Amino acid sequence: MLRFNAIRTGYLLGISLVLAAIIYFFASNWGGLDRTAKIVLAAALIVLFYGLSFVFARIRAIPGQQAFLSNIFLVAGCIAFGVCVALLGQIYNSHADSYGLFLIWSVPALLLSWITRYNPFYMLSYVLIHLALWLYFYPTMQSTPYSELESLSIAGVFALVNLMLFLLTLLHRLNSGPLKYMSFIVFHIAVLTMTNSFALDGYGLVMNIPCIAVIAIGFYVFIKVRLSKTLLTLNALAASAFAVFKFIELAEAYSSSLFFVFGLIFVALLLAGNVWFFRYLNRLGKTPPEAGEISNENKGDIAKSDTETTGISTSKTETTVPEERSSEWISKTVSRVIKVVGVLIGSISLIGLINISTNVNHTEYVLLGVSLLLMISMIVIPESKLDSVIRYTLLTISYITGWVAILWSDMTLLSVLFLIVSIVGWFRSKGKRQLFFTYTFVNLNLATILFQQFQEWDSWNWSFEYIILSLFLVNAVLYAASYFIPKMESRKHLRDSSLFFSLLFILWATFFEDVIPHSYVLINILYFVIVTGMVFAFIRLKQRSEAITSVAFWFIFIGFKYYDLLWTLLYKSFTLALLGVIALGITWWADRRMAHSGKTAFDADHRSFSFMRLSPLLIAVVIVLQLGVIGYQTVRSESLLATGASIKLKLAPVDPRSLLQGDYVMLNYDISTPFSLDNWNRGKLKVVLTPGSQGVYIADRLYQDGDKLANHEVILNGQWNGSRIQYGIENYFIPEGTGRNVEQNAHYAYIRVSQNGDALLERLSDS
């Protein structure tokens, strides 16, 4: 099973790298291809991926994996269609990250979701629809003002869409676990947004009632009606998020000593509720089944009887073995998130309470004293006398408040005292996460002491670099010393933590400018040599955790230095394509070896099938529809370029980057804000342009039905968004890295306008 999944992961990785290479290639806007070649190449890619899907559905060139590859290439074909639509926008300078791009893309994704019922298509459609909705309401690089009621309505749209999707998946009208959980999470995020009293002062308070009702209904449904431990856990997370968000709102409005006391009580209740809830959740999974409820003979199947795992009849539960497994890590993640939030609120409440309630001149000393007292108490009290959750929560609060106090006091002696107590706390800690967290605070304390010693230096940059290098040396010495100290339970944790921070600080140092001549180059060479040597040494010595850490930092270094900082999108494309081909080749070789050893029977048992074989006609219709959209947009744009009237407009560009299409300049025309439209409702309008000085067209008036146009006047279709008019010609795509030059030199735009008012941006010019 593990090898089987590894083979599939290898194929998926290789195909993903090739797709990323294609996106980067077109996003680079390479000038070596004209627009005809780009369009033909993009359309050919769509045909290629769909063709590969058809081929793998019909032949058995890859034993045991042809159906999987056929389906993945089907998804890749749909993604290639989106890339092609984005490319058309790049060529004809339209819809940079606009809702139109994702809306068009979502249509075939939805159709293929309906045809195949395949989870990747469900999730692709979900993401595309949400991107389209978000960019419709909040366009990129445009500030669209909304009233409180309008903002509330927008959040309501997202909540309603996700509620409908969740109900469809919950009632098995759509069979997609990922879609069910994603829609449930986003629904609660949208509902919580509607309760925001900071942004929705007039509605946030009222919306608390339906939010509480939704959470309460969730607990009832997922316990009594349709038991689902995963959804129950996510619902508990939503309840915790609501409680924390309301606490923040109340803290902003009613900051006082009494309030911070309630804050500490709130943290205690939050953490106690967290412990109680997950104990209750564990008991739900261990309830013995009632007599006569287990009738499933295939107890070894993936989908076991719900009664077998929960003791509740299958008509009222959705809990299966896969969900039991997924709910475990979700429960752990949610529990840790709640603990972190509780720690932060507890720290803020303790600091606020001491700051407000003490009437001394140096509150920071009181705060430090309280944190030290709390920390020492948690260190001294035996493990058997105090619950571990309470111990480490209070210990963490004492670390945070103590660190704030020593920063506040700015006294080296107190910082050293806190450092000593922190080190003792590290020796008393148990567990990998607690030891790593305490070690992190030890490094923060060391950094604070070094900062206090060297803050008077004239060059802060130099002293900052000295602090980072000093922390690297301290951690490197600790790592080396860990091999010579006597064996103890925490020695392995000291080795892992010190190695991590050693590599982190020296990686940080590789970004410093020259402190001494050539220090930048020397530090980078030193880092590369050290980490490369560590990779080979740890692998040879079979030190797994150290090998993983060093390999991760090696790739991070390579990524920053030779990928993001130096390479262009075009070089990234070639590199990703090469890596994709290598990944596919290695996976194919491993797959062939498995085939010869007879280890591919699982695919037949798993009843893997190709959607291209099951619904070839329907899929063919969708493919033809996609190619038709590409052809229609191309012909329409080329016709407008050939026959439209050419006019000149004044502009002022800025330089952002598109999600899929690379660099472009965002154009702001003089005609975008020609006259006051305060009383004009948002929506479509027509602007009459007339030639002015130097042949530059200016906005003369809004066009009304029946108006007579003078010679040389043209109509331009636009849309008023409340602050400016959008004409659909605000994006001009350029080769990567040339945006600054375009910003400085482009002062005019030449556009083509059809008789019905549609426009297409042709070129930019300095005159």
C-alpha positions in Angstrom: 0.0 0.0 0.0 2.8 2.4 0.9 4.7 1.7 -2.3 1.5 2.0 -4.3 0.8 5.5 -2.9 4.5 6.5 -3.4 4.2 5.6 -7.1 1.0 7.7 -7.5 2.6 10.5 -5.6 5.6 10.4 -7.9 3.5 10.6 -11.0 1.4 13.4 -9.5 4.5 15.3 -8.5 6.0 15.0 -12.0 2.8 16.1 -13.7 2.4 19.0 -11.3 6.0 20.2 -12.0 5.4 20.1 -15.7 2.2 22.1 -15.3 4.0 24.6 -13.1 6.7 24.9 -15.8 4.0 25.6 -18.5 2.4 28.3 -16.3 5.8 29.9 -15.6 6.7 29.8 -19.3 3.7 31.8 -20.4 3.8 34.0 -17.3 7.3 35.1 -18.4 5.7 36.7 -21.5 8.6 35.5 -23.5 9.2 37.8 -26.5 10.5 35.0 -28.6 6.9 33.9 -29.6 4.3 36.0 -31.4 0.7 35.9 -30.3 -0.3 33.4 -32.9 2.4 31.0 -31.8 1.4 31.4 -28.2 -2.3 30.7 -28.9 -1.6 27.7 -31.0 0.8 26.3 -28.5 -1.6 26.8 -25.6 -4.4 25.2 -27.5 -2.1 22.3 -28.4 -1.4 21.8 -24.7 -5.1 21.4 -23.9 -5.4 18.8 -26.7 -2.2 17.1 -25.5 -3.3 16.6 -21.9 -6.8 15.5 -22.9 -5.2 13.2 -25.5 -2.9 11.7 -22.9 -6.0 11.1 -20.8 -7.6 9.2 -23.7 -4.4 7.2 -24.5 -3.9 6.0 -20.9 -7.6 5.1 -20.7 -7.1 2.8 -23.7 -3.7 1.2 -23.3 -1.8 -0.5 -20.4 1.6 1.1 -20.9 1.9 1.8 -17.1 0.8 -1.4 -15.3 -1.7 -0.7 -12.6 -1.6 3.1 -12.9 -3.1 3.8 -16.3 -6.5 4.7 -14.9 -5.0 7.0 -12.3 -2.9 8.7 -14.9 -5.8 9.0 -17.3 -7.8 10.8 -14.6 -4.9 13.1 -13.6 -4.3 14.1 -17.2 -8.0 14.9 -17.4 -7.6 17.3 -14.5 -4.4 18.6 -16.1 -6.3 19.3 -19.3 -8.8 21.5 -17.4 -6.0 23.3 -15.7 -4.3 23.9 -19.1 -7.6 25.4 -20.3 -7.3 28.0 -17.4 -3.7 28.7 -18.4 -4.9 29.2 -22.0 -7.6 31.6 -20.9 -5.0 33.5 -18.8 -2.7 33.6 -21.8 -5.4 35.1 -24.0 -5.8 37.8 -21.3 -2.0 38.3 -21.4 -1.9 38.6 -25.2 -4.9 40.9 -25.5 -4.3 42.7 -22.1 -7.4 41.8 -20.3 -8.6 40.3 -17.0 -5.4 40.2 -14.9 -6.6 38.3 -11.9 -10.1 39.4 -12.6 -13.2 37.4 -11.7 -13.9 36.9 -15.5 -10.8 34.7 -15.9 -11.8 32.4 -13.0 -15.5 32.4 -13.9 -14.8 31.2 -17.4 -12.4 28.6 -16.1 -14.9 27.3 -13.6 -17.5 26.4 -16.2 -15.7 23.3 -17.6 -14.5 22.4 -14.1 -18.1 22.3 -12.9 -19.2 20.3 -15.9 -16.4 17.8 -15.4 -17.3 17.6 -11.7 -20.8 16.7 -12.7 -19.6 14.1 -15.2 -16.9 12.4 -13.1 -17.8 13.1 -9.5 -14.1 13.3 -9.0 -12.7 15.1 -5.9 -9.9 17.0 -7.7 -12.6 18.6 -10.0 -14.8 19.3 -7.0 -12.0 21.2 -5.2 -10.9 22.9 -8.4 -14.4 24.2 -9.0 -14.7 25.3 -5.4 -11.5 27.3 -5.5 -12.3 28.9 -8.9 -15.8 29.9 -7.9 -14.6 31.5 -4.7 -11.8 33.3 -6.5 -14.3 34.6 -9.0 -16.7 35.8 -6.2 -13.9 37.4 -4.2 -12.4 39.3 -7.2 -15.9 40.4 -8.3 -16.5 42.1 -5.0 -12.9 43.1 -4.3 -11.0 43.6 -7.6 -7.2 43.5 -7.5 -5.4 46.9 -7.2 -8.8 48.6 -6.8 -10.3 50.0 -3.6 -14.0 49.5 -3.8 -15.9 51.2 -1.0 -18.9 49.4 0.5 -21.4 50.4 3.1 -21.8 48.2 6.2 -25.0 46.6 4.8 -23.2 45.9 1.5 -20.2 44.3 3.3 -22.6 42.3 5.4 -24.4 41.1 2.3 -21.1 40.0 0.6 -20.2 37.9 3.6 -23.7 36.5 3.5 -23.2 35.4 -0.1 -20.1 33.4 0.9 -21.9 32.0 3.9 -24.9 31.0 1.8 -22.9 29.4 -1.0 -20.9 27.3 1.5 -23.9 26.3 3.5 -25.6 25.0 0.4 -22.5 23.1 -0.6 -22.1 21.7 2.9 -25.7 20.5 3.1 -25.4 18.9 -0.3 -22.3 16.9 0.8 -23.8 16.1 4.2 -26.9 14.7 2.6 -24.8 12.8 0.1 -26.1 14.7 -2.9 -22.5 15.4 -3.5 -20.0 12.7 -2.4 -16.9 14.6 -1.5 -15.3 14.6 1.9 -12.8 17.4 1.2 -15.6 19.6 -0.2 -17.7 18.9 2.9 -15.0 20.0 5.3 -13.8 22.9 3.3 -17.3 24.4 2.8 -18.0 23.9 6.6 -14.9 25.8 7.6 -15.5 28.7 5.1 -19.1 28.9 6.1 -18.2 29.5 9.7 -15.5 32.0 8.7 -18.1 33.9 6.7 -20.6 33.9 9.6 -17.9 35.0 12.1 -17.0 37.8 9.7 -20.6 39.0 9.8 -20.3 39.4 13.6 -17.4 41.8 13.3 -18.3 44.9 15.4 -15.2 46.7 14.3 -16.1 46.8 10.6 -19.9 46.3 11.0 -20.7 48.5 13.9 -24.4 48.7 13.1 -24.9 45.0 12.5 -22.1 43.0 14.2 -23.9 42.9 17.6 -27.2 41.6 16.1 -25.4 39.0 14.0 -24.0 37.4 17.2 -27.3 35.7 17.7 -27.4 33.7 14.4 -23.8 32.8 14.8 -24.4 31.3 18.3 -27.5 29.6 16.9 -25.5 28.0 14.1 -22.8 26.7 16.4 -25.4 25.3 18.8 -27.3 23.6 16.0 -24.0 22.1 14.8 -23.3 20.5 18.2 -26.8 19.1 18.3 -26.7 17.7 14.8 -23.2 16.2 14.9 -23.9 14.5 18.3 -27.6 13.5 18.3 -28.6 13.3 14.6 -25.6 12.5 12.4 -22.6 11.8 14.5 -19.3 13.0 12.9 -16.3 13.4 15.2 -14.4 15.5 12.5 -17.3 17.9 12.0 -17.8 18.0 15.8 -14.2 19.0 16.3 -14.4 21.7 13.6 -17.6 23.0 15.2 -15.8 23.2 18.5 -13.0 25.2 16.8 -15.7 27.6 15.4 -17.1 28.0 18.9 -13.6 28.8 20.3 -12.9 31.2 17.5 -16.2 33.0 18.2 -15.4 33.2 21.9 -11.9 34.6 21.3 -13.1 37.1 18.7 -15.7 38.4 21.1 -13.1 38.6 23.9 -11.0 40.8 21.6 -13.9 43.1 20.8 -14.8 43.4 24.5 -11.2 44.1 25.4 -11.1 47.0 22.9 -14.3 48.5 24.3 -14.0 47.8 28.1 -10.4 47.7 29.0 -10.1 47.7 32.8 -8.7 45.7 35.8 -12.0 43.8 36.2 -12.1 43.0 32.5 -8.6 41.5 32.6 -9.6 39.4 35.6 -12.5 38.1 33.5 -9.9 37.5 30.8 -7.9 35.1 33.0 -11.2 33.4 34.0 -12.0 33.1 30.3 -8.7 31.5 29.6 -9.2 29.0 32.4 -12.7 28.1 31.0 -11.4 27.9 27.5 -8.6 25.5 28.4 -10.9 23.5 30.7 -13.5 23.3 28.0 -10.8 22.1 25.6 -9.8 19.3 27.9 -13.4 18.3 28.7 -14.5 18.4 25.0 -11.7 16.1 23.7 -12.2 13.7 26.6 -15.8 13.5 25.7 -14.9 13.1 22.0 -12.7 10.1 22.9 -15.5 8.5 24.8 -17.8 8.9 21.8 -15.4 6.7 19.8 -15.1 4.1 22.5 -18.8 3.5 23.1 -19.5 -0.3 22.9 -22.0 -1.3 20.1 -25.4 -2.3 21.0 -26.5 -5.9 20.4 -27.6 -6.7 16.9 -26.3 -3.6 15.3 -23.2 -5.1 13.7 -24.2 -6.9 10.6 -21.4 -5.9 8.3 -19.5 -9.0 7.2 -16.7 -7.1 5.5 -15.1 -5.7 8.7 -11.8 -5.4 6.9 -13.1 -3.0 4.3 -12.2 0.6 4.3 -15.7 1.8 5.1 -16.6 -0.2 8.3 -19.9 -0.2 9.9 -20.7 3.1 11.7 -22.3 1.1 14.5 -19.0 -0.8 14.9 -17.1 2.4 15.6 -19.6 4.6 17.4 -22.4 2.5 18.8 -24.9 4.5 16.9 -27.0 3.1 14.1 -25.8 3.7 10.6 -28.7 5.9 9.7 -27.6 8.5 12.3 -23.8 8.5 11.9 -21.2 9.2 9.3 -18.2 8.1 11.4 -16.1 5.6 9.4 -12.6 4.2 9.9 -11.0 6.8 7.5 -12.9 9.6 9.3 -11.8 8.2 12.7 -8.2 8.4 11.5 -8.5 11.9 10.0 -10.4 13.2 13.1 -7.4 12.2 15.3 -5.0 14.7 13.7 -7.7 17.3 13.2 -8.5 17.0 16.9 -4.9 17.3 17.9 -4.5 20.4 15.6 -7.6 22.1 16.9 -6.6 21.3 20.5 -3.2 22.9 20.0 -4.6 26.0 18.3 -7.0 26.5 21.2 -4.1 26.1 23.7 -2.0 28.7 21.8 -4.9 31.2 21.7 -5.5 30.6 25.4 -1.9 31.3 26.2 -1.9 34.5 24.2 -5.1 35.8 25.8 -3.8 34.8 29.2 -0.5 36.6 28.7 -2.3 39.8 27.5 -4.7 39.6 30.4 -2.0 39.2 33.0 0.1 42.0 31.5 -3.0 44.3 31.3 -4.1 43.5 34.8 -0.7 44.2 36.4 -0.3 47.3 34.3 -3.7 48.8 35.3 -4.0 47.7 38.9 -0.5 48.5 40.2 0.2 52.0 41.3 4.0 51.8 41.4 6.4 53.7 39.1 8.0 50.6 37.6 5.2 48.2 36.7 7.6 46.1 34.7 9.3 44.9 37.9 6.0 43.7 39.3 5.3 42.0 36.0 8.7 40.3 36.0 8.2 39.3 39.7 4.8 37.7 39.0 6.1 35.8 35.9 9.2 34.5 37.8 7.0 33.4 40.7 4.6 31.6 38.3 7.5 30.1 36.4 9.3 28.8 39.5 6.1 27.4 40.9 5.5 25.4 37.7 9.1 24.2 37.8 9.2 23.1 41.4 5.7 21.5 41.7 6.1 17.7 40.9 4.6 16.3 37.7 2.2 14.1 39.6 0.7 17.0 41.5 -0.5 19.1 38.5 -2.1 18.4 35.2 0.4 18.7 32.3 -2.0 21.0 30.2 -2.3 23.4 33.2 1.5 23.2 33.9 2.7 24.0 30.4 0.0 26.6 29.8 0.9 28.6 32.9 4.6 28.0 32.2 4.2 29.4 28.7 2.3 32.4 30.0 5.1 33.1 32.4 7.7 32.9 29.6 5.8 35.4 27.5 5.0 37.9 30.3 8.6 37.6 31.6 10.1 38.3 28.3 7.9 41.4 27.8 9.0 42.5 31.3 12.7 42.3 30.6 12.3 44.1 27.3 10.3 46.8 29.2 12.8 47.1 32.0 15.9 47.1 29.7 18.2 45.8 32.6 20.8 43.2 31.7 20.9 41.8 35.3 17.2 41.0 35.2 17.5 39.5 31.7 20.3 37.2 33.0 18.2 36.2 36.0 15.2 35.3 33.7 17.6 33.4 31.3 18.8 31.3 34.2 15.3 30.4 35.3 14.4 29.7 31.7 17.3 27.3 31.4 16.2 25.5 34.6 12.7 25.3 33.1 14.1 23.6 30.0 15.7 20.9 32.1 12.3 20.4 33.9 10.3 20.3 30.7 9.0 17.0 29.2 8.1 16.3 25.6 9.5 17.4 22.3 7.3 20.4 21.7 7.7 21.8 25.2 11.5 21.4 25.1 11.7 23.1 21.7 9.4 25.9 22.8 11.4 26.5 26.0 14.7 26.4 24.0 13.2 29.1 21.6 12.7 31.4 24.6 16.2 30.7 25.8 17.4 32.0 22.4 15.1 35.1 22.7 16.6 35.8 26.1 20.1 35.5 24.8 19.2 37.9 21.9 17.7 40.4 24.4 20.8 40.3 26.5 23.1 40.9 23.5 20.8 43.7 22.3 20.9 45.4 25.7 24.7 45.2 25.6 25.2 46.6 22.2 22.2 48.9 21.6 24.4 52.0 22.2 26.6 51.2 19.2 26.3 53.8 16.5 25.6 51.2 13.7 22.5 49.2 14.6 22.9 47.1 11.4 26.4 46.0 12.5 25.3 45.2 16.1 22.3 43.2 14.7 24.5 41.1 12.5 26.8 40.6 15.5 23.8 39.3 17.6 22.8 36.9 14.9 26.3 35.5 14.4 26.7 35.3 18.2 23.5 33.3 18.5 24.8 31.0 15.7 28.1 30.4 17.6 26.3 29.7 20.9 23.9 27.2 19.3 26.8 25.5 17.3 28.8 25.1 20.6 25.7 23.6 22.3 25.2 21.2 19.4 28.9 20.1 19.5 28.7 19.8 23.3 25.6 17.6 23.2 27.8 14.8 21.9 30.1 14.9 25.0 27.6 15.4 27.8 26.4 12.3 29.7 23.4 10.6 28.3 20.1 12.0 29.5 16.5 12.0 28.3 16.7 15.6 26.9 20.1 15.2 25.2 18.5 14.3 21.9 16.2 17.3 22.1 19.1 19.6 22.8 20.9 18.2 19.8 17.9 18.7 17.5 17.0 22.2 18.8 20.5 23.5 18.7 21.1 22.2 15.2 17.9 23.9 14.0 18.7 27.3 15.5 22.4 27.0 14.3 21.3 26.6 10.8 18.5 29.2 11.1 20.9 31.9 12.3 23.6 31.2 9.8 21.0 31.2 7.0 19.9 34.5 8.3 23.5 35.7 8.2 23.7 34.8 4.5 21.4 37.8 3.7 23.7 40.4 5.4 25.5 42.9 3.3 29.3 43.1 3.6 30.4 44.0 7.1 33.9 43.5 6.1 35.1 43.2 2.5 33.7 40.1 0.8 31.9 38.9 4.0 28.7 38.3 2.1 30.3 35.8 -0.3 32.4 34.2 2.4 29.3 33.6 4.7 27.3 32.1 1.7 30.2 29.8 0.7 30.6 28.8 4.4 26.9 28.0 4.7 26.8 25.9 1.5 29.9 23.9 2.5 28.8 23.3 6.1 25.2 22.3 5.3 26.2 20.2 2.3 28.7 18.3 4.4 26.1 17.8 7.1 23.7 16.3 4.6 26.1 13.6 3.5 27.5 13.0 7.0 24.0 12.6 8.7 22.8 10.4 5.9 25.9 8.2 6.2 25.6 8.0 10.0 21.8 7.3 9.7 20.9 10.2 12.0 17.4 10.7 10.6 16.2 13.9 12.3 19.5 15.7 11.7 19.5 14.6 8.1 16.0 15.9 7.5 16.8 19.3 9.2 20.0 19.8 7.2 18.3 18.7 3.9 15.5 21.2 4.5 17.9 24.1 5.2 19.9 23.1 2.1 16.9 23.4 -0.1 15.8 26.6 1.5 19.2 28.1 0.8 19.1 27.0 -2.8 15.6 28.2 -3.2 16.3 31.7 -1.9 19.7 32.2 -3.5 19.3 30.6 -6.9 15.6 30.5 -7.5 13.6 33.5 -6.3 16.5 36.0 -6.2 18.4 35.3 -9.4 16.3 33.3 -11.8 13.7 34.7 -14.2 10.3 33.0 -14.7 11.7 31.6 -18.0 14.6 29.8 -16.3 12.3 28.6 -13.6 10.1 27.1 -16.3 12.9 25.1 -17.9 14.1 24.0 -14.5 10.7 22.8 -13.3 10.1 21.0 -16.7 13.4 19.2 -16.3 12.6 18.2 -12.7 9.1 17.1 -13.8 10.6 14.9 -16.5 13.1 13.4 -14.0 10.4 12.7 -11.5 8.2 11.0 -14.1 11.1 9.0 -15.3 12.1 7.8 -11.9 8.5 7.0 -11.0 8.0 5.0 -14.2 11.2 3.0 -13.6 10.0 2.2 -10.0 6.6 1.3 -11.3 8.0 -1.1 -13.8 10.1 -2.8 -11.1 6.9 -3.2 -9.0 5.1 -4.6 -12.1 7.8 -7.2 -12.6 7.7 -8.2 -8.9 3.9 -8.6 -9.1 3.0 -5.8 -6.6 0.4 -3.9 -8.6 -2.6 -6.1 -7.8 -3.9 -3.5 -5.4 -5.1 -1.3 -8.2 -7.4 -4.0 -9.5 -8.7 -4.7 -6.0 -9.3 -0.9 -5.6 -11.5 -0.9 -8.7 -9.6 2.1 -10.2 -11.3 3.2 -13.4 -10.8 5.9 -16.0 -13.5 8.5 -16.4 -12.4 8.9 -20.1 -13.6 5.3 -20.6 -16.9 5.8 -18.7 -18.1 9.1 -20.2 -16.0 9.8 -23.4 -18.9 11.5 -25.2 -19.7 14.0 -22.4 -16.1 14.8 -21.8 -15.6 15.3 -25.6 -18.4 17.8 -25.5 -16.7 19.7 -22.7 -13.3 19.7 -24.6 -15.0 21.0 -27.7 -16.7 23.7 -25.6 -13.3 24.8 -24.2 -11.6 24.9 -27.6 -14.7 26.9 -28.8 -14.3 29.5 -26.1 -10.6 29.9 -26.9 -11.4 30.2 -30.6 -14.2 32.7 -30.0 -12.1 35.0 -27.8 -9.2 34.9 -30.3 -11.4 35.7 -33.3 -13.2 38.4 -31.4 -10.0 40.1 -30.2 -8.3 39.8 -33.6 -11.3 41.3 -35.4 -11.4 44.3 -33.0 -7.6 44.9 -33.5 -8.1 44.8 -37.3 -11.3 46.9 -37.6 -11.6 49.1 -34.4 -11.0 52.8 -34.4 -7.6 53.7 -32.9 -7.6 56.4 -30.2 -4.9 57.8 -27.8 -5.4 58.2 -24.1 -3.4 59.8 -21.2 -2.4 57.4 -18.5 -0.4 56.8 -15.2 0.7 53.2 -14.7 1.8 51.1 -11.7 3.6 47.7 -11.6 2.0 44.7 -9.9 2.1 40.9 -10.8 -0.7 38.7 -11.9 -1.5 35.4 -10.2 -1.1 33.4 -13.4 0.0 35.8 -16.1 3.2 37.3 -14.9 4.2 41.0 -14.8 1.9 43.7 -16.0 1.3 47.4 -15.5 -2.0 48.6 -14.0 -3.2 51.6 -16.0 -5.1 54.6 -14.6 -6.5 56.8 -17.3 -7.6 60.4 -17.1 -11.0 59.2 -18.4 -11.3 56.9 -15.4 -12.5 59.8 -13.2 -13.7 62.3 -15.8 -16.5 64.0 -13.8 -18.5 63.5 -10.6 -20.7 60.4 -10.6 -21.7 60.6 -6.9 -25.3 60.1 -7.6 -24.8 57.4 -10.2 -25.6 53.8 -9.2 -22.8 51.2 -9.6 -23.1 49.4 -12.9 -22.6 49.7 -16.7 -22.4 53.0 -18.5 -21.2 54.5 -21.8 -18.8 57.4 -22.0 -18.5 59.7 -25.1 -14.9 60.5 -25.9 -13.9 63.4 -28.1 -10.4 64.3 -29.4 -8.5 67.0 -27.4 -5.0 68.6 -27.7 -2.2 66.5 -29.2 -4.8 64.0 -30.4 -5.5 62.7 -26.9 -9.1 61.7 -26.4 -10.9 63.0 -23.3 -14.2 62.2 -21.7 -16.9 64.6 -22.7 -20.2 63.2 -21.3 -22.2 60.1 -20.5 -23.9 58.6 -23.5 -27.7 58.5 -23.4 -29.9 56.5 -25.7 -30.7 58.6 -28.8 -27.7 60.9 -28.5 -26.2 62.0 -31.8 -22.4 61.6 -32.1 -20.3 64.3 -33.8 -17.4 63.4 -36.2 -14.5 61.7 -34.5 -16.5 61.1 -31.3 -16.5 57.5 -30.0 -18.4 55.6 -27.4 -16.5 53.6 -24.8 -18.2 51.0 -22.6 -17.4 51.1 -18.9 -18.5 50.2 -15.4 -18.8 52.6 -12.5 -17.6 50.9 -9.2 -18.3 53.8 -6.9 -14.8 55.5 -7.2 -13.7 55.2 -10.8 -14.8 53.9 -14.2 -13.4 50.6 -15.4 -13.2 50.1 -19.2 -11.5 46.6 -19.2 -8.3 48.1 -20.6 -6.5 48.7 -17.3 -4.0 45.9 -17.7 -0.9 45.8 -20.0 1.2 42.7 -19.8 5.0 43.0 -20.2 8.1 40.8 -20.0 9.3 40.1 -16.5 11.4 42.8 -14.9 10.5 45.6 -17.3 7.7 47.2 -15.2 9.8 50.0 -13.7 10.9 51.1 -17.2 7.3 51.1 -18.5 6.2 53.1 -15.4 8.8 55.8 -16.1 8.4 56.0 -19.9 4.9 55.1 -20.8 2.6 58.2 -20.8 0.0 57.3 -23.4 -2.0 54.3 -24.5 -3.3 53.4 -27.9 -6.5 51.4 -27.9 -8.9 50.0 -30.5 -12.7 50.7 -30.0 -15.4 48.9 -31.9 -18.7 50.5 -33.0 -20.6 49.1 -30.0 -18.0 50.6 -27.5 -15.9 47.5 -26.7 -12.2 48.4 -26.3 -8.9 46.5 -26.6 -5.5 47.9 -25.5 -3.1 47.9 -28.4 0.2 49.4 -27.1 1.8 52.0 -24.8 4.0 54.9 -25.9 5.9 57.8 -24.5 4.3 60.2 -27.0 
